[in-house]
Amino acid sequence: MGSDKYIPLFETKRARALVLYRSFAVTLSVGICLILFYRVSYMPKDGEEGRWFWIGLLGAELWFGFYWVLTQALRWNQVHRLTFKDRLSQRYEKFLPRVDVFCVHGGPHDRATDNGD
């Protein structure tokens, strides 16, 4: 394996249209911030009608914003990995053991019934 020529098992490519996605992500992030700013600036007073509804909406928007930030770590720099399955056997053919597959199928209808005879 040390003297063999190195054959890559996969290829990594950057996703196309990252600029388009990043501009969409920034726009959506600004929108989320504006919604949160609106919610905080128009907070209902104690005892005012709809206060619990407002708290529920604020909680949902905070959760959505937090989720959006977490998922951007994976989506900001997208890559695609193209695997070459045929190269695995070429690289490790000498080192992979031969495998026999034995499938057992036994259900209740396959068993011999013991009638006490």
N, C-alpha and C positions, 0 to 999 in steps of 0.2 A: 504494500500500500504506500510506502514511503517513496518508492522509485516511480510509481505510476504518475502519469500526468493528471493534474487536478482538473476534475470535471465538476462544474457547479451544479448543484441539485435544484436551485431555483434562481430566478432573476427578479430583482427588485426594481420597480419603475414608479416614479412619482406620478400621481394622478394628474390628469389634464384639467384645465379650467380652475386651478386653485385661486387665481385672482378673482374670478367670478364668485366662487364660494366664500372667499374671505370678505369680499365687499358685502355679500348677503349677511354673513355672520356679524360683521360690524354694525350693519344697519339694524339687525334684529337686537343686538345688544344695546344699542342706543334706544330703541323702542322700549325694551324692558326697563331700562333706567328711567325713561320718561314716565312710564306707567307707575313705577314705584314712587317717583317724585310726586306725581299727581295724587296717589293714594295717601301719602304722608301729609301733603299740604292741605288736603281737604278731609281731615279727620273729624268725624262726628263727635259732638260733645257728649258727656255722660248723660244718660237718660234720653238722648235723642233717638228718634225712630230709625231703625236700620243700622244701628251700631254693630250688632252681632253679624249682620250680613257683611258689613264693611271689614270686620276682623277676619271673617272667613275668606273674603276675596283677597285681602292682604296676605294671608297665610298661603293661599294657593299661588299667588303671584311670586311670593318669596321662594316657594318650593320650585316653581318653574324656572325662575332665574338661577337658583342654585344648581338645578339639574342642567341647565344650559351651559353654565360655566364648566361643570364637570365633563360634559361630553365634548366640549371644544378641545380638550387636551388630545383626544383621539382624532378629531375631524380636521384640525387646523393644518396638519402636515400629513395628508393622506398618501399612502403608498399601496401598491398592489404587488403581490408576490406571485409570480407565475412558476409553478412547479413543473419539473421535468421528471416524471415518474419512471420513465424508461432508463434514465441515467443512474438510478439507485442500484439496479441490478448490475449495471456495467461497473460501477465503482466498487461495490461490496460483494461481487459474485463469489469470490473465493472465501469470504468470511461469513456469509449467510448460510445457516444450516438448511437442509432440505426439510420441508414440513409436510407431514401427511395430515390430512384433515379427515377426521372420523366424526360423522354426525350420527348421533343416537336419537332415534325417534321411538318413543315408547309412550303410549297413552293408555287409558283404561280399556280401550277396545282392542289393544294389541296383546294384552296379558292373557295368559291361559287362566281360565277360572277354575278354582278348586271347589268342586261340588261335594267333596268328602268321599268320593268314590275311590 
